Amino acid sequence: MTTRRQEKRQSNLLIRLLLVVVFSGGYLALAVFGRGGIAALFAQPALIALTVVLAALSGTAFVAGVGGTTERARSVNRQ
């Protein structure tokens, strides 16, 4: 049985995942269209590296803050 807090956390994760995927995909799509296609974008090693960095930063953006505050930090904030 899930609690209301768990349901909210799951929905927040889904929203975050959706935002990261949509905006990162949009940014990559702009780069593809600007270069004239996927083959043209991946023909240069520097642009391949930028795509890898974009994927790494997108993954980091998704997991940033997933843990939230710890129980200890919450108890300190209540005092």
Secondary structure as UniProt FT lines:
FT   HELIX           4..35
FT   HELIX           38..41
FT   TURN            42..43
FT   HELIX           45..63
FT   TURN            64..65
FT   HELIX           71..78
//
